[in-house]
Amino acid sequence: MKIEKMKLPPSWEWKTMGEIADVVGGGTPKTNDPSNYEDGSISWLTPADLSGYTAKTIGHGSRFITQKGLDTSSAKMMPAGTVLFTSRAPIGYVAIASNPVCTNQGFKSFVLKDGVLPDYAYWWLKGNKELAESMANGTTFLELSGAKAKQLPIPIAPLDQQKRIVAEIEKQFSRLDETVASLKRVKANLKRYKAAVLKAAVEGRLVETEAQRARREGRSYETGAQLLKRILETRRSQWQGKGKYKEPAAPDTTGLPELPEGWVWAVSGAIFDFVTSGSRGWAQHYSDSGSIFLRVGNLDHGTIDLDLSEIQHVTPPANPEADRSRVRSGDLLISITAELGMVAVVPENLGDAYINQHVAIARSTDLVDKNYIGWYFACEHGGKKQLELLRRGATKAGLGLDDIRSVYIALPPLTEQRRIVAEVDRRLSLIRTTEAQVDANLQRAERLRQSILAQAFFGRLKLSEESVGEVA
């Protein structure tokens, strides 16, 4: 059903914006003439001034023009109360002029005639952006012409009902705004809580330490230092036939925080058996199906999960470069250019997958929990902070493989690593569930906002006595 054919209450009638207002375009003074702008005092708005703007009224934009600029352009002065409506790039920003203003050509503004409240027209246009877009034309970008702007339909209620409708909309929107603000505070608190969970995890405060548990149970345990020794001994024993063995450097613990009992500082080079970056030239191997091709966009901050919402497929060539770029289950992937320090741990069920040159593979020894190492690198207070420090410098545009090998890791006993990962997973699962509920409620609030507008302008919004009193 076309919107202008929808039934209205008695005493209401369909009009067009051209019938209830003078439709005014705008213009831009020549920008190569400074006298059009310098020391100007005339408010002149562009659509950019309404981008992200949430107030109902506006008095000026970021720039002013002079009287000469106004006189020599197609910009026109409009009185306070004019409803400003962007007609391109994009269509649908709306505000009410709180004082005389003019605009550039990106507006079709409405100077209302008697009998229509600016606030009433504002809320109608606010809820009908899609209607305006449907009437626009253009190939490069959509634009609502002046003729089409005049044809925009609007249901006109008697003036006293317009006042009551505006009051009721704004009362209900005020309550919605409070709810939305509360939900956004919850999201911010969840983000802080998540950071606190990861910080506690890498500092040994998230679960009972293995030292505490062993003491309580009256048994011995393998400390982090003993685990590190076992890792190094295993590496040495497996090095035969690979050339001269180089012992990983011991960390300089000067200035490092004290670790919990049973933990030890280790250099990541001692934990990683293999570190490399992906190869170039994959574009020629892109395909609609086949192996997964992982890029920086598949990694994110604050998580070790791959984002597979958008993936590229490749048919990998049979050569050493491709083999080197192939990932394995448990590999830690790290972005080393552009958005540095994003990480992910390759899951077991990913299948055949490869990386490009902007991502590095760090393959941990099997003697550590690979997800613990992943979370350590994802944590702002762990590897992530160190990588950010390593990338600084005027000539250093990214991270090198030696940087990845030089991160100091707080290494707990293996059994404690596993308990930490399980507790991180449990708490983050609760956070994700709560975030999903918050997001669903935010979407519900937006749908309710649109529903309020739809009901208000077809006489179906219940007008409370309170709203009548507010405008009396």
Backbone torsions as a table, in degrees:
resi	resn	phi	psi	omega
1	MET	NA	127.7	177.8
2	LYS	-66.6	142.9	-172.9
3	ILE	-60.7	-35.5	-177.8
4	GLU	-74.2	-8.4	178.7
5	LYS	-96.8	-5.7	-178.5
6	MET	-67.5	142.1	-174.5
7	LYS	-71.1	136.4	179.6
8	LEU	-110.6	159.2	176.4
9	PRO	-64.6	161.7	175.6
10	PRO	-57.0	145.1	179.8
11	SER	77.0	-3.2	172.1
12	TRP	-94.2	160.6	173.6
13	GLU	-154.5	151.6	176.1
14	TRP	-77.9	133.4	173.6
15	LYS	-130.0	174.0	170.2
16	THR	-110.6	159.2	178.9
17	MET	-61.4	-30.1	177.8
18	GLY	-67.8	-24.8	179.1
19	GLU	-82.1	-28.5	-175.2
20	ILE	-104.4	-4.3	-176.0
21	ALA	-153.7	155.9	166.9
22	ASP	-84.6	126.0	-178.7
23	VAL	-91.8	121.7	-172.7
24	VAL	-119.8	128.7	174.5
25	GLY	-87.4	-164.7	-178.8
26	GLY	-143.3	-169.4	-180.0
27	GLY	-165.2	167.7	-178.7
28	THR	-122.4	119.9	174.3
29	PRO	-61.2	154.0	-179.3
30	LYS	-58.2	125.6	-175.7
31	THR	-78.7	-16.6	179.8
32	ASN	-86.1	4.9	176.6
33	ASP	-115.1	100.7	-176.4
34	PRO	-57.9	-27.9	-177.7
35	SER	-66.5	-12.7	176.0
36	ASN	-77.9	-16.2	-173.3
37	TYR	-128.1	-38.1	-174.2
38	GLU	-61.4	129.4	-179.8
39	ASP	61.2	20.9	178.1
40	GLY	-69.1	149.5	-179.2
41	SER	-126.5	5.2	-178.4
42	ILE	-93.7	123.7	-179.0
43	SER	-63.9	125.1	-177.7
44	TRP	-135.2	120.7	-173.1
45	LEU	-111.3	150.5	171.2
46	THR	-123.5	163.3	177.9
47	PRO	-54.5	-30.2	179.5
48	ALA	-60.5	-29.0	179.8
49	ASP	-67.9	-21.0	179.7
50	LEU	-100.5	-2.2	177.9
51	SER	-68.6	118.6	-177.8
52	GLY	76.6	3.6	-178.8
53	TYR	-81.6	127.6	-174.5
54	THR	-112.1	-14.3	180.0
55	ALA	-71.4	156.7	-179.0
56	LYS	-78.9	-34.0	-177.9
57	THR	-112.7	156.9	178.6
58	ILE	-146.4	141.2	-177.7
59	GLY	-107.5	-25.7	-179.4
60	HIS	-163.7	164.1	175.7
61	GLY	-104.5	-156.0	-177.6
62	SER	-81.4	-14.9	-177.7
63	ARG	-129.4	154.5	176.1
64	PHE	-124.3	155.3	176.6
65	ILE	-121.1	165.4	178.9
66	THR	-91.7	170.9	176.4
67	GLN	-62.0	-36.3	177.7
68	LYS	-63.0	-41.6	178.5
69	GLY	-61.9	-39.1	178.6
70	LEU	-67.6	-45.0	-175.3
71	ASP	-68.0	-28.5	-175.2
72	THR	-100.5	10.2	178.4
73	SER	-128.8	176.3	178.3
74	SER	-88.5	6.7	174.5
75	ALA	-65.1	144.2	-177.4
76	LYS	-130.4	139.6	176.4
77	MET	-74.2	138.6	179.4
78	MET	-129.5	148.5	-174.3
79	PRO	-77.6	165.7	171.0
80	ALA	-56.5	143.0	-177.5
81	GLY	95.8	-8.6	176.1
82	THR	-65.4	137.0	177.3
83	VAL	-91.9	113.9	-177.2
84	LEU	-90.0	129.3	-174.5
85	PHE	-136.0	119.5	-178.9
86	THR	-74.2	134.0	-174.5
87	SER	-109.2	-0.4	175.3
88	ARG	-165.1	155.1	172.4
89	ALA	47.5	55.0	-2.9
90	PRO	-104.8	177.5	172.9
91	ILE	-83.7	137.1	167.5
92	GLY	110.9	-3.5	170.5
93	TYR	-70.6	140.2	-176.0
94	VAL	-142.9	142.6	176.3
95	ALA	-158.0	164.4	177.9
96	ILE	-108.1	130.7	178.0
97	ALA	-68.1	126.4	179.0
98	SER	-89.9	-6.3	177.4
99	ASN	-158.4	171.6	179.1
100	PRO	-56.8	134.9	-178.9
101	VAL	-144.2	168.7	166.0
102	CYS	-135.9	168.1	-175.6
103	THR	-135.6	170.3	170.8
104	ASN	-83.7	-171.8	-174.4
105	GLN	-76.5	1.7	178.6
106	GLY	-84.5	11.4	-179.4
107	PHE	-124.8	149.2	160.2
108	LYS	-123.1	103.4	-173.3
109	SER	-99.1	156.9	-173.6
110	PHE	-120.0	110.9	173.6
111	VAL	-91.1	104.0	-168.8
112	LEU	-74.4	145.6	174.8
113	LYS	-85.9	172.3	179.4
114	ASP	-60.2	145.7	175.4
115	GLY	101.1	-4.6	178.2
116	VAL	-131.1	123.5	178.5
117	LEU	-74.4	136.4	174.8
118	PRO	-55.2	-39.4	-179.2
119	ASP	-64.9	-35.7	179.3
120	TYR	-65.5	-48.4	178.9
121	ALA	-65.2	-35.9	178.9
122	TYR	-58.3	-50.8	-176.4
123	TRP	-69.3	-32.1	176.2
124	TRP	-64.7	-47.2	179.8
125	LEU	-66.8	-34.9	179.8
126	LYS	-60.3	-35.3	-177.7
127	GLY	-93.0	3.3	-175.0
128	ASN	-130.7	38.8	176.8
129	LYS	-59.3	-43.2	-177.9
130	GLU	-65.6	-34.9	177.0
131	LEU	-62.1	-45.4	179.3
132	ALA	-63.3	-41.5	179.4
133	GLU	-62.7	-36.7	-178.5
134	SER	-67.4	-19.6	-179.3
135	MET	-97.3	-1.0	-177.2
136	ALA	-86.6	164.0	177.3
137	ASN	-133.3	165.0	175.9
138	GLY	140.3	150.1	178.5
139	THR	-102.2	-49.1	178.4
140	THR	-70.1	-47.2	173.1
141	PHE	-151.3	153.1	-179.7
142	LEU	-72.6	142.3	175.4
143	GLU	-142.1	135.0	176.4
144	LEU	-90.6	113.8	-178.6
145	SER	-72.5	166.1	176.9
146	GLY	-61.3	-40.6	179.6
147	ALA	-62.4	-42.2	179.7
148	LYS	-70.3	-35.8	177.9
149	ALA	-61.7	-36.7	177.4
150	LYS	-65.5	-27.7	-177.8
151	GLN	-84.7	-7.3	179.0
152	LEU	-56.5	125.0	-179.8
153	PRO	-78.9	151.7	175.7
154	ILE	-149.5	131.6	176.4
155	PRO	-81.7	124.8	-176.5
156	ILE	-104.5	119.9	175.0
157	ALA	-94.9	160.3	173.6
158	PRO	-55.8	152.2	-172.0
159	LEU	-56.3	-42.1	-178.3
160	ASP	-65.2	-36.1	177.3
161	GLN	-72.4	-33.1	175.1
162	GLN	-56.9	-44.5	-179.8
163	LYS	-61.8	-43.5	-179.0
164	ARG	-67.8	-39.0	179.4
165	ILE	-63.2	-46.6	179.4
166	VAL	-60.6	-43.9	-179.4
167	ALA	-62.4	-41.3	-178.7
168	GLU	-69.9	-41.6	176.8
169	ILE	-57.0	-48.9	-174.3
170	GLU	-70.6	-30.9	175.4
171	LYS	-66.1	-47.2	-178.9
172	GLN	-69.1	-36.7	177.8
173	PHE	-66.8	-34.8	178.2
174	SER	-61.9	-41.5	177.4
175	ARG	-66.3	-40.9	177.4
176	LEU	-62.8	-40.7	179.9
177	ASP	-60.7	-40.2	178.0
178	GLU	-63.7	-41.4	179.1
179	THR	-64.8	-45.2	-179.8
180	VAL	-63.1	-42.3	178.7
181	ALA	-61.3	-40.0	178.0
182	SER	-64.3	-42.8	178.8
183	LEU	-64.4	-38.7	178.7
184	LYS	-67.8	-33.0	175.2
185	ARG	-65.9	-38.0	177.1
186	VAL	-62.1	-42.9	179.1
187	LYS	-61.8	-42.6	179.5
188	ALA	-64.5	-40.0	178.7
189	ASN	-66.3	-36.4	177.6
190	LEU	-64.7	-39.6	178.1
191	LYS	-62.8	-43.0	178.4
192	ARG	-66.8	-38.3	179.6
193	TYR	-64.6	-40.6	178.7
194	LYS	-60.6	-44.4	178.2
195	ALA	-62.4	-38.4	179.4
196	ALA	-67.0	-37.1	177.7
197	VAL	-62.0	-47.3	-178.7
198	LEU	-66.7	-38.3	177.7
199	LYS	-62.0	-45.8	178.5
200	ALA	-63.2	-35.2	-178.5
201	ALA	-62.9	-44.7	-175.1
202	VAL	-85.6	-4.9	177.3
203	GLU	-106.3	2.8	176.3
204	GLY	78.6	25.0	-177.9
205	ARG	-114.7	4.0	-174.8
206	LEU	-87.4	-37.5	179.7
207	VAL	-131.1	166.9	174.8
208	GLU	-60.3	131.3	-179.3
209	THR	-69.7	157.5	178.4
210	GLU	-64.3	-32.7	177.3
211	ALA	-63.0	-44.9	179.0
212	GLN	-64.8	-43.8	-179.1
213	ARG	-64.4	-44.7	-179.4
214	ALA	-63.5	-39.9	178.9
215	ARG	-65.3	-41.7	179.4
216	ARG	-66.0	-34.8	-178.3
217	GLU	-92.4	-0.8	176.4
218	GLY	65.6	46.0	-178.9
219	ARG	-139.9	169.8	175.9
220	SER	-91.8	172.7	178.6
221	TYR	-157.0	162.3	176.2
222	GLU	-86.3	119.1	-179.7
223	THR	-75.4	169.4	175.6
224	GLY	-61.8	-38.4	179.0
225	ALA	-63.6	-40.7	178.5
226	GLN	-68.1	-37.4	177.1
227	LEU	-63.4	-44.7	179.3
228	LEU	-61.5	-41.0	178.0
229	LYS	-61.4	-41.6	179.4
230	ARG	-65.4	-38.9	177.5
231	ILE	-60.4	-46.5	-177.6
232	LEU	-68.3	-38.2	178.2
233	GLU	-65.3	-40.0	178.4
234	THR	-64.8	-41.3	179.3
235	ARG	-63.0	-44.7	-180.0
236	ARG	-59.7	-43.7	-176.5
237	SER	-68.7	-24.9	-178.5
238	GLN	-95.3	2.9	-174.5
239	TRP	-86.4	-12.5	-175.1
240	GLN	-54.3	134.8	178.5
241	GLY	85.1	2.5	-178.8
242	LYS	-109.3	16.5	-178.3
243	GLY	94.3	-167.4	-177.8
244	LYS	-69.0	130.3	-179.2
245	TYR	-81.3	133.4	177.2
246	LYS	-114.6	117.3	-179.1
247	GLU	-69.6	130.3	175.9
248	PRO	-59.8	140.2	-178.7
249	ALA	-65.1	141.8	174.7
250	ALA	-76.2	143.9	-177.8
251	PRO	-69.6	145.5	171.9
252	ASP	-86.0	107.5	-173.1
253	THR	-85.0	4.7	178.5
254	THR	-60.6	123.1	178.9
255	GLY	85.1	-7.8	178.6
256	LEU	-80.1	149.1	180.0
257	PRO	-66.6	152.7	178.0
258	GLU	-70.2	137.5	-177.7
259	LEU	-95.5	159.8	175.8
260	PRO	-62.4	161.2	177.5
261	GLU	-57.6	132.5	177.6
262	GLY	91.8	-5.0	178.2
263	TRP	-97.5	164.1	177.8
264	VAL	-149.0	149.4	173.4
265	TRP	-83.1	133.3	178.1
266	ALA	-133.4	146.8	172.5
267	VAL	-81.6	137.7	-176.1
268	SER	-58.5	-26.2	177.2
269	GLY	-61.5	-23.1	176.4
270	ALA	-81.7	-21.4	-177.8
271	ILE	-91.6	-34.2	-177.3
272	PHE	-87.9	123.4	175.3
273	ASP	-80.1	-21.6	-171.4
274	PHE	-155.0	127.2	176.6
275	VAL	-134.0	127.7	178.2
276	THR	-154.8	168.9	173.5
277	SER	-112.8	165.0	179.9
278	GLY	-72.6	176.3	-176.7
279	SER	-107.0	168.1	-179.1
280	ARG	-94.4	177.5	170.2
281	GLY	75.8	26.3	-177.6
282	TRP	-81.7	-18.1	-174.0
283	ALA	-56.5	-36.3	-179.5
284	GLN	-68.7	-12.1	-178.4
285	HIS	-106.3	5.8	178.7
286	TYR	-60.6	144.5	178.6
287	SER	-149.8	170.7	-179.9
288	ASP	-80.4	-16.1	179.4
289	SER	-149.8	178.8	-180.0
290	GLY	113.0	-149.4	-177.4
291	SER	-69.5	154.1	178.0
292	ILE	-81.2	137.5	177.8
293	PHE	-114.4	113.8	-174.2
294	LEU	-94.9	134.1	-179.8
295	ARG	-129.3	178.9	-177.9
296	VAL	-55.7	-36.5	-179.2
297	GLY	-63.9	-13.9	178.5
298	ASN	-89.8	-1.8	177.4
299	LEU	-107.7	164.7	-179.0
300	ASP	-152.1	167.8	176.9
301	HIS	-87.1	147.6	171.9
302	GLY	73.6	15.0	178.1
303	THR	-149.8	162.3	174.1
304	ILE	-115.2	11.4	178.9
305	ASP	-90.6	139.1	172.8
306	LEU	-72.1	141.8	172.6
307	ASP	-94.8	106.2	-176.6
308	LEU	-107.1	22.4	179.8
309	SER	-67.2	-30.4	175.7
310	GLU	-133.0	114.6	-178.6
311	ILE	-130.3	151.6	174.0
312	GLN	-103.4	143.7	176.1
313	HIS	-107.7	152.8	177.4
314	VAL	-137.8	155.6	166.9
315	THR	-104.2	99.6	-170.2
316	PRO	-68.2	140.3	175.8
317	PRO	-75.1	159.1	177.9
318	ALA	-93.3	85.1	177.5
319	ASN	-152.9	164.3	-176.7
320	PRO	-59.9	-34.8	-180.0
321	GLU	-62.0	-44.3	178.1
322	ALA	-65.4	-42.1	178.9
323	ASP	-59.3	-40.3	179.9
324	ARG	-66.5	-28.7	-177.3
325	SER	-88.1	-0.3	-177.8
326	ARG	-82.3	134.7	-177.2
327	VAL	-96.3	158.8	176.3
328	ARG	-121.6	160.5	175.1
329	SER	-57.6	132.7	179.2
330	GLY	91.3	-9.3	178.0
331	ASP	-63.5	141.0	172.4
332	LEU	-92.5	122.1	178.0
333	LEU	-102.2	135.1	-176.0
334	ILE	-133.3	128.9	175.8
335	SER	-74.2	129.4	-174.0
336	ILE	-117.4	0.4	172.3
337	THR	-137.2	168.3	178.9
338	ALA	57.3	-112.7	-179.8
339	GLU	-81.1	92.0	-170.7
340	LEU	-78.0	151.2	168.7
341	GLY	82.7	7.6	172.8
342	MET	-77.3	143.7	-174.1
343	VAL	-133.9	163.1	171.7
344	ALA	-159.1	149.4	173.5
345	VAL	-105.4	127.3	-176.9
346	VAL	-67.3	121.9	-179.4
347	PRO	-75.3	165.2	-176.4
348	GLU	-67.4	-32.8	-172.1
349	ASN	-96.6	17.6	-175.3
350	LEU	-69.0	-37.8	-175.4
351	GLY	90.8	-167.7	-177.4
352	ASP	-67.9	124.5	-175.9
353	ALA	-150.5	152.8	-177.0
354	TYR	-136.1	163.8	179.4
355	ILE	-123.8	160.5	175.0
356	ASN	-98.9	-173.4	-171.6
357	GLN	-72.9	-8.9	-179.2
358	HIS	-90.5	0.1	-178.1
359	VAL	-126.6	141.1	176.9
360	ALA	-109.9	150.0	172.4
361	ILE	-104.1	128.9	171.2
362	ALA	-121.4	110.9	-174.3
363	ARG	-100.8	113.3	-176.9
364	SER	-78.3	154.8	169.4
365	THR	-60.6	152.3	178.4
366	ASP	-73.6	-2.7	-178.4
367	LEU	-88.7	4.8	173.8
368	VAL	-125.4	162.6	173.9
369	ASP	-81.1	114.3	-173.8
370	LYS	-63.8	-30.9	177.9
371	ASN	-72.3	-31.2	175.4
372	TYR	-63.9	-44.9	178.6
373	ILE	-61.8	-40.1	177.6
374	GLY	-60.5	-47.0	179.9
375	TRP	-65.7	-34.0	178.6
376	TYR	-62.1	-42.2	179.4
377	PHE	-72.8	-26.1	179.6
378	ALA	-79.5	-19.3	-174.0
379	CYS	-79.3	134.4	178.3
380	GLU	-58.7	-29.9	-177.4
381	HIS	-96.8	8.5	179.6
382	GLY	-117.9	-123.6	-176.7
383	GLY	-67.1	-31.7	-176.6
384	LYS	-59.8	-45.9	180.0
385	LYS	-62.8	-40.6	-179.6
386	GLN	-65.8	-40.3	178.6
387	LEU	-64.3	-37.9	178.3
388	GLU	-63.3	-38.2	178.1
389	LEU	-69.7	-35.5	-178.7
390	LEU	-68.8	-27.7	-176.6
391	ARG	-83.6	-4.5	-176.4
392	ARG	-72.4	152.0	179.5
393	GLY	133.6	146.8	-174.2
394	ALA	-66.1	-32.0	-175.1
395	THR	-102.5	-3.4	-175.5
396	LYS	-99.9	106.7	-174.4
397	ALA	-92.4	-9.5	-176.8
398	GLY	-155.7	-158.5	178.5
399	LEU	-110.8	139.5	173.9
400	GLY	-94.5	166.9	179.8
401	LEU	-66.5	-32.3	177.0
402	ASP	-66.5	-30.5	175.4
403	ASP	-61.7	-43.1	-179.0
404	ILE	-65.7	-31.9	179.9
405	ARG	-79.2	-10.4	-172.2
406	SER	-104.3	7.5	-179.7
407	VAL	-74.7	134.9	176.3
408	TYR	-83.2	128.8	-178.2
409	ILE	-116.0	131.0	172.9
410	ALA	-80.7	109.0	-170.7
411	LEU	-105.0	112.5	174.8
412	PRO	-87.8	172.8	171.5
413	PRO	-57.1	152.3	-174.3
414	LEU	-60.0	-42.9	-179.8
415	THR	-63.7	-33.3	178.1
416	GLU	-72.1	-37.9	175.4
417	GLN	-54.4	-45.7	-177.3
418	ARG	-65.6	-39.1	178.7
419	ARG	-67.5	-37.7	177.9
420	ILE	-61.6	-46.9	-179.6
421	VAL	-61.3	-42.4	180.0
422	ALA	-62.9	-39.5	-179.2
423	GLU	-73.2	-38.3	174.6
424	VAL	-59.6	-47.2	179.8
425	ASP	-59.5	-42.0	-178.5
426	ARG	-63.8	-47.5	-177.0
427	ARG	-70.2	-39.9	-179.9
428	LEU	-69.6	-28.6	174.9
429	SER	-63.9	-41.3	177.0
430	LEU	-64.8	-40.0	178.1
431	ILE	-62.6	-44.9	-179.7
432	ARG	-62.3	-39.7	178.4
433	THR	-62.9	-44.4	179.9
434	THR	-66.9	-41.0	178.2
435	GLU	-61.5	-39.9	178.9
436	ALA	-63.3	-39.8	178.3
437	GLN	-66.1	-41.3	178.7
438	VAL	-62.9	-46.0	179.7
439	ASP	-61.9	-40.0	178.6
440	ALA	-63.5	-39.0	179.4
441	ASN	-71.2	-33.2	175.7
442	LEU	-66.0	-40.7	177.0
443	GLN	-66.2	-38.2	178.3
444	ARG	-64.3	-38.7	178.8
445	ALA	-63.8	-39.2	179.3
446	GLU	-67.9	-39.7	176.8
447	ARG	-63.9	-39.1	178.7
448	LEU	-64.9	-37.1	177.9
449	ARG	-60.3	-46.0	178.6
450	GLN	-66.4	-36.1	178.8
451	SER	-65.5	-39.7	178.9
452	ILE	-61.1	-44.8	179.9
453	LEU	-64.4	-42.5	-179.5
454	ALA	-62.2	-43.4	-179.4
455	GLN	-69.3	-37.2	-175.5
456	ALA	-61.9	-39.6	-172.4
457	PHE	-92.8	9.4	172.0
458	PHE	-128.5	21.4	172.8
459	GLY	73.0	18.0	-177.0
460	ARG	-106.6	2.3	179.0
461	LEU	-88.3	124.0	-178.7
462	LYS	-68.5	121.6	180.0
463	LEU	-94.8	114.6	-176.6
464	SER	-75.9	160.9	176.1
465	GLU	-62.6	-32.5	179.7
466	GLU	-60.6	-42.7	-178.8
467	SER	-68.1	-31.9	176.7
468	VAL	-64.9	-42.6	-179.1
469	GLY	-65.6	-32.2	-177.3
470	GLU	-64.1	-28.0	-176.9
471	VAL	-109.9	6.4	-176.9
472	ALA	-69.1	NA	NA
